[in-house]
Amino acid sequence: MSSGSDIKKPACDELRPLAEQLFAQLRHASFDGVGVTRDSFGPAETAAQDLIALAARDAGLHTERDRAGNLVVTLPGREPLQSFIATGSHLDSVPRGGNYDGAAGVVAGLLALICLKRQGIVPPRTIKLFALRGEESAWFGKSWIGSHALFGLLSEADLARTRFDSERPLRDYYEDIGADVAAIARGEKLLDPAMIGAFLEVHIEQGPVLAAQGLPLGIVTGIYGNLRHRQVLCRGTSAHAGATPRFLRHDAVVAMADFIMRLDRHWQQWLDRGKQLAVTHGIVGTNAKEHAISRVPGEAVMSLEIRADNNETLEEFHGLAQAEAQAITRERGVAFVFDEAIVNRPAPMDPRWRTRLTELCSGVGIAQMPLASGAGHDAAVFAHAGVPTAMLFIRNTHGSHNPEEHMEMEDFLLATDVLMQAMLVCD
């Protein structure tokens, strides 16, 4: 195998101009001056859906919005009563993010369908492309909203979650786009997972492993789960900075810093023991209404995210975090308040489909490697619903969730070609 010039030219290479055009249009429609911002359930995400839908209709494909507001593009197969093959990803982004996170999978799926249609190939099974809404947790604190809604997994509490920038609840946004809010609130399954033969997602790798190994593609072995607290509040005692000696202080910021550093030390110790996990505090701050340079802070807030490859590790580290918070409470005279944890379970990928993707890559000389996904994806929801699920990663030089995301068009077209061939598997 090779990642060089001896790779067979992708069958969909003629669609390169369309791919470049779509990515340029997506970027132009959502450029925020630094990166791209396609807000979940907002006008930028809707505009991205509209761009994809227009391109699909121009190619003679059927488009619709399902009852959860997801865009669905359909290419009928020879056996319409058989379970269908699903593919897709998301179009929303984090604020000031990159142009390819999620969008690469949607565009790859669209190009694969267009390529099949242009060649006059009727697939064995119907193929449906999903542009799933609200994948990014940055907006509502909840991941994979569109796919959760499909399988009846959104609760009333989820619908009451507010978007961080507008403080409007998710329910209102669903009403804005004409979704079936009543059915979603009832937990009704809008899509029967038994009707899906497989879910195949293409995505840029969101870390540097493939680039470091010089490989264009990766076959995902599984997706880490995560346990998140959108808010961990530390309450201390406000005091004058000059008049309160150290031994009488109950400084919320120092207590929170102590908490963060304790977890960081535990994280390293667990890694040394062979545990696979990641610990992140993406939000840290004091109350803007009362913080001051001359004030001992009486309140500090942070987020806590734990990612791991199995449920036991998630739960054990979460318990350790709570125990450390209690210890600091006793030692420093503060109090920690954790909001309700949001938990997404780890999701292994289907072994048969992993083998198929590996064989398809090998058959055309594409070098690849197996690797786990530390980032979450809609594919995890399909896997949890019992749908055979697999993922292809595309090399990305600069990581993800930043404006510097990078994807070579050659790598993207290779992934699109492998996806197209996988869609034709019939069993």
C-alpha positions in Angstrom: 0.0 0.0 0.0 1.1 3.6 -0.5 0.0 7.1 0.1 1.7 8.3 -3.0 1.2 8.5 -6.8 0.4 4.8 -7.3 -3.0 5.1 -5.7 -5.8 4.5 -8.2 -7.5 7.7 -9.3 -10.8 8.2 -7.5 -13.9 7.5 -9.6 -15.4 10.7 -8.3 -12.4 12.9 -9.2 -14.4 14.6 -11.9 -16.5 16.1 -9.1 -13.5 17.9 -7.6 -14.7 21.3 -8.9 -18.1 20.8 -7.3 -16.4 19.8 -4.0 -14.2 22.9 -4.0 -17.2 25.1 -4.9 -19.3 23.7 -2.1 -16.6 24.2 0.5 -16.0 27.7 -0.7 -19.7 28.5 -0.5 -20.0 27.1 3.0 -17.0 29.1 4.1 -18.3 32.3 2.5 -21.8 31.9 4.1 -20.4 31.4 7.6 -17.1 33.3 7.7 -17.0 35.4 10.9 -13.8 37.3 10.3 -11.6 34.7 12.0 -13.0 31.3 11.3 -16.4 29.9 10.5 -19.4 30.1 12.8 -22.4 27.9 11.8 -24.6 28.2 14.8 -26.6 25.2 15.8 -30.3 25.6 14.8 -29.4 29.2 13.7 -29.5 30.9 10.3 -25.9 29.9 9.4 -26.6 26.2 9.9 -29.8 26.5 8.0 -28.0 28.3 5.2 -25.5 25.5 5.0 -28.4 23.0 4.7 -29.9 25.0 1.9 -26.6 25.0 0.0 -26.3 21.2 0.2 -30.0 20.8 -0.7 -29.7 23.0 -3.8 -26.7 21.1 -5.0 -28.5 17.8 -4.5 -31.6 18.9 -6.3 -29.5 20.3 -9.2 -28.1 16.7 -9.5 -31.6 15.2 -9.6 -31.6 13.9 -6.1 -34.6 14.0 -3.8 -34.4 16.3 -0.7 -36.5 16.8 2.4 -36.4 17.8 6.0 -37.3 15.1 8.5 -39.4 15.7 11.6 -36.3 16.8 13.6 -35.2 19.3 11.0 -32.4 17.3 9.6 -31.8 17.5 5.8 -32.2 14.1 4.1 -31.0 13.4 0.5 -32.1 10.2 -1.1 -30.9 8.0 -3.9 -33.3 5.1 -4.5 -31.9 1.5 -4.7 -33.0 -1.6 -6.4 -34.7 -3.0 -3.3 -36.7 -0.1 -1.8 -38.2 -2.4 0.9 -34.7 -3.4 2.2 -33.1 -1.5 5.0 -31.3 1.5 3.6 -27.6 2.6 3.9 -27.2 5.9 5.7 -24.3 8.3 5.6 -23.7 11.9 6.6 -22.5 14.1 9.4 -23.3 17.6 10.6 -23.0 21.2 9.3 -22.9 23.2 12.5 -19.6 24.4 13.9 -18.1 25.6 17.1 -17.8 29.5 17.3 -14.8 30.5 15.2 -14.2 27.0 14.1 -13.0 25.3 10.9 -14.8 24.7 7.6 -14.4 20.9 7.4 -15.5 19.6 10.8 -18.7 17.8 9.9 -19.1 19.5 6.5 -16.5 17.1 5.0 -18.8 14.1 5.8 -21.9 15.8 4.4 -20.2 16.9 1.2 -18.5 13.5 0.8 -21.9 11.7 1.0 -23.4 14.1 -1.5 -20.6 13.6 -4.0 -20.8 9.9 -3.6 -24.5 10.0 -4.4 -24.0 12.3 -7.4 -21.2 10.1 -8.7 -23.4 7.0 -8.6 -26.3 8.8 -10.3 -24.1 10.2 -13.1 -22.7 6.8 -13.8 -26.2 5.3 -13.9 -25.5 3.0 -11.0 -28.5 2.0 -9.0 -27.3 0.8 -5.6 -28.6 -2.5 -4.2 -30.2 -0.6 -1.3 -31.6 2.9 -1.1 -29.0 5.4 0.2 -29.9 8.3 2.4 -27.6 11.2 3.3 -28.2 13.0 6.6 -27.1 16.5 7.4 -27.8 16.3 11.1 -28.6 19.4 13.1 -26.9 20.5 16.3 -24.0 18.1 16.7 -21.7 20.6 18.5 -22.2 20.7 22.3 -20.7 24.3 22.3 -24.2 25.8 21.8 -26.6 24.0 24.1 -24.2 21.9 26.2 -25.7 18.8 24.6 -24.0 16.8 21.8 -25.6 15.2 18.8 -29.0 16.8 19.1 -30.3 16.0 15.6 -29.5 12.3 15.9 -30.7 12.0 19.4 -34.0 13.4 18.3 -34.3 10.8 15.5 -34.2 8.0 18.0 -36.4 9.5 20.7 -33.6 10.4 23.0 -34.2 14.0 23.9 -35.8 14.7 27.2 -37.9 17.6 28.4 -34.8 18.8 30.2 -32.9 18.7 27.0 -35.5 20.8 25.2 -35.3 23.3 28.1 -31.5 23.7 27.6 -30.7 27.2 26.6 -28.2 28.3 23.9 -25.2 30.0 25.5 -25.4 33.2 23.4 -29.2 33.8 23.2 -30.4 32.0 26.4 -33.4 30.8 24.3 -34.3 27.1 25.0 -33.8 24.4 22.4 -37.6 23.9 22.2 -38.0 27.4 20.7 -35.3 26.7 18.1 -37.1 23.5 17.1 -40.3 25.4 16.7 -38.5 28.0 14.6 -37.6 25.3 12.0 -41.0 23.6 12.0 -39.9 20.4 13.7 -42.4 18.0 15.3 -41.7 19.3 18.8 -44.6 17.4 20.4 -43.2 14.0 19.1 -39.7 14.9 20.1 -40.8 15.8 23.6 -42.7 12.5 23.9 -39.5 10.7 23.1 -41.1 9.2 20.0 -38.7 7.5 17.6 -38.9 9.5 14.4 -36.7 6.9 12.6 -36.8 3.1 13.2 -33.2 2.0 13.6 -34.2 -1.4 12.2 -34.7 0.3 8.8 -31.1 1.3 8.7 -28.7 -1.3 7.3 -25.6 0.7 8.2 -24.5 4.2 9.1 -21.2 5.3 7.5 -19.7 8.6 8.5 -16.7 10.4 6.9 -15.0 13.0 9.1 -11.8 14.8 9.3 -9.6 13.5 12.1 -9.7 16.1 14.8 -6.2 15.4 16.0 -2.7 15.0 14.4 -2.2 11.2 14.3 -2.7 10.6 10.6 -0.7 13.6 9.6 2.2 12.5 11.9 2.1 9.0 10.4 1.9 10.3 6.8 -1.4 8.5 6.1 -4.4 9.9 4.2 -7.1 7.9 5.9 -7.9 6.2 9.2 -10.4 3.5 10.1 -12.1 4.4 13.4 -12.2 1.6 16.0 -14.5 3.3 18.4 -15.6 6.7 19.8 -14.8 7.9 23.3 -17.7 8.6 25.6 -17.8 11.8 27.6 -19.2 13.0 30.9 -19.7 16.8 31.1 -20.6 19.4 33.7 -21.4 22.6 31.9 -21.0 24.4 35.2 -19.1 23.6 38.4 -19.5 26.5 40.8 -17.1 27.2 43.6 -18.4 29.5 46.4 -15.9 31.1 48.7 -16.1 34.4 50.6 -15.6 37.8 49.0 -13.1 40.0 50.9 -10.9 43.0 50.6 -7.6 42.1 48.9 -5.4 44.2 51.1 -7.1 43.7 54.5 -7.7 40.0 54.5 -4.6 37.8 55.3 -4.0 34.5 53.6 -5.0 32.3 56.5 -8.4 34.0 56.7 -9.2 33.8 53.0 -11.7 31.5 51.4 -10.6 32.3 47.8 -12.9 30.7 45.2 -10.3 31.1 42.4 -7.5 29.5 44.4 -9.7 26.7 45.4 -10.8 26.1 41.8 -7.1 26.2 40.7 -6.3 23.7 43.3 -9.1 21.5 42.0 -7.9 21.8 38.4 -4.4 20.9 39.3 -5.4 17.9 41.4 -7.4 16.5 38.5 -4.5 17.2 36.1 -2.1 15.2 38.3 -4.6 12.3 38.6 -5.0 12.4 34.8 -1.3 11.9 34.3 -1.2 9.1 36.8 -4.1 7.4 35.1 -2.4 7.7 31.7 0.8 6.2 33.2 -1.4 3.2 34.3 -2.6 2.7 30.7 -6.0 4.4 31.1 -7.3 6.1 28.0 -9.0 9.4 29.0 -8.8 13.2 28.6 -9.8 15.9 31.1 -10.6 19.4 30.0 -11.8 22.7 31.6 -12.8 24.8 28.6 -14.6 27.5 30.6 -13.1 29.2 33.7 -14.0 32.5 35.1 -15.3 34.7 37.9 -18.6 36.6 38.2 -18.2 39.5 35.8 -20.7 41.6 37.8 -18.5 41.6 40.9 -15.0 40.6 40.1 -12.3 43.3 40.7 -8.6 43.5 40.9 -8.8 44.4 44.6 -11.3 41.8 45.7 -10.8 38.3 46.9 -13.2 36.4 44.7 -16.1 34.8 46.4 -17.3 32.9 43.3 -15.7 31.1 40.5 -17.1 28.9 37.8 -15.7 26.3 35.4 -16.7 23.5 33.1 -15.5 19.9 33.4 -15.3 17.4 30.6 -14.0 13.8 31.0 -13.6 11.6 27.9 -12.7 7.9 28.0 -12.9 4.8 26.0 -15.1 2.9 28.5 -17.9 3.7 31.0 -16.0 2.5 34.0 -13.2 5.0 33.5 -15.7 7.8 33.1 -17.5 7.0 36.2 -14.4 6.3 38.3 -12.7 9.6 37.4 -15.9 11.5 37.9 -16.1 10.0 41.4 -12.5 11.0 42.0 -13.3 14.6 40.9 -16.2 14.8 43.4 -14.0 13.4 46.2 -11.3 16.0 45.5 -13.9 18.8 45.5 -15.1 17.6 48.9 -11.5 17.5 50.2 -10.9 21.1 49.0 -14.2 22.1 50.6 -12.9 20.9 54.0 -9.4 22.4 53.6 -10.3 25.8 52.2 -13.7 26.6 53.6 -15.4 26.7 50.2 -18.3 24.8 48.6 -18.5 23.2 45.1 -21.8 22.8 43.3 -21.9 20.5 40.2 -24.8 20.9 37.8 -26.4 17.8 36.3 -23.9 15.7 34.4 -24.4 15.1 30.7 -23.2 11.6 29.8 -22.6 10.1 26.4 -21.5 6.5 26.4 -18.5 5.2 24.4 -19.4 3.6 21.1 -17.4 0.8 19.4 -17.6 0.6 15.6 -18.9 -2.5 13.8 -16.1 -5.0 13.3 -17.4 -6.2 9.9 -17.7 -2.7 8.5 -14.2 -1.8 9.8 -12.9 -4.8 7.9 -14.8 -3.8 4.8 -13.4 -0.3 4.8 -9.9 -1.6 5.4 -10.2 -4.0 2.5 -11.7 -1.3 0.2 -8.7 1.0 1.0 -6.2 -1.8 0.5 -7.8 -2.8 -2.8 -6.9 0.6 -4.4 -3.6 1.1 -2.6 -4.7 3.6 0.0 -2.5 3.4 3.2 -4.6 3.7 6.4 -4.5 2.8 10.0 -6.9 1.9 12.8 -7.4 4.6 15.5 -9.8 5.5 18.2 -11.7 8.8 18.1 -11.3 11.0 21.1 -13.8 13.4 19.6 -17.5 12.6 19.7 -19.6 12.1 16.5 -23.3 11.4 15.5 -22.1 7.9 14.5 -22.0 7.1 18.3 -25.8 7.7 18.5 -26.5 5.4 15.6 -24.2 2.7 17.1 -26.0 2.9 20.4 -29.3 2.5 18.6 -28.1 -0.9 17.3 -27.2 0.3 13.8 -24.0 -1.2 12.3 -21.8 1.8 12.2 -18.3 2.7 10.8 -16.2 5.8 10.3 -13.5 7.0 8.0 -11.1 9.7 9.1 -9.4 12.1 6.7 -5.9 13.5 7.5 -6.0 16.9 9.1 -2.8 18.8 9.7 -3.8 21.4 12.2 -6.4 19.7 14.4 -10.0 20.8 14.8 -12.3 23.3 16.4 -10.0 26.1 15.1 -9.8 28.1 11.9 -6.7 26.3 10.8 -8.4 23.0 10.0 -6.8 21.6 6.9 -7.8 18.9 4.5 -6.1 18.0 1.2 -8.6 17.6 -1.6 -6.8 14.5 -2.7 -7.4 12.9 0.7 -11.0 14.0 0.7 -11.7 12.4 -2.8 -10.0 9.2 -1.7 -12.4 9.0 1.3 -15.4 9.9 -0.9 -14.5 7.1 -3.3 -14.1 4.5 -0.5 -17.5 5.7 0.9 -19.1 5.3 -2.5 -17.8 1.7 -2.9 -18.9 0.8 0.6 -22.4 2.0 -0.2 -22.6 -0.7 -2.9 -22.0 -3.5 -0.5 -25.0 -5.8 -0.3 -25.5 -8.4 2.4 
